[in-house]
């Protein structure tokens, strides 16, 4: 696959989350941390 197309698809897939972070300054880091504690 052409690398440019691959990058464009990646940006398309993550754009909503990136914009949401900059608008609200909220991440799911706490949930991910708890999940890793539960999984181990």
C-alpha distance (Angstrom), angle and dihedral (degrees) to the residues before:
residue distance angle dihedral
X1 . . .
X2 3.75 . .
X3 3.84 109.2 .
X4 3.80 92.3 -133.7
X5 3.80 91.3 56.8
X6 3.80 90.4 47.1
X7 3.82 91.8 53.4
X8 3.81 91.7 45.4
X9 3.81 90.7 53.7
X10 3.79 91.4 47.8
X11 3.81 91.2 51.9
X12 3.80 90.4 47.8
X13 3.81 91.6 51.4
X14 3.81 95.8 49.1
X15 3.81 102.5 32.0
X16 3.81 95.9 95.0
X17 3.81 92.3 52.9
X18 3.79 93.5 46.8
X19 3.80 92.7 49.6
X20 3.80 90.3 45.7
X21 3.82 90.9 53.8
X22 3.79 93.3 51.7
X23 3.81 92.0 47.0
X24 3.82 97.0 47.3
X25 3.84 105.3 17.2
X26 3.80 90.0 -137.6
X27 3.80 125.8 130.9
X28 3.79 134.2 -179.9
X29 3.82 92.5 -121.8
X30 3.81 93.8 121.5
X31 3.80 92.2 51.8
X32 3.80 91.3 47.5
X33 3.81 90.8 49.5
X34 3.79 92.1 51.0
X35 3.78 90.5 47.0
X36 3.80 91.4 54.0
X37 3.82 90.6 50.0
X38 3.80 91.2 50.7
X39 3.81 93.1 45.8
X40 3.81 94.2 54.4
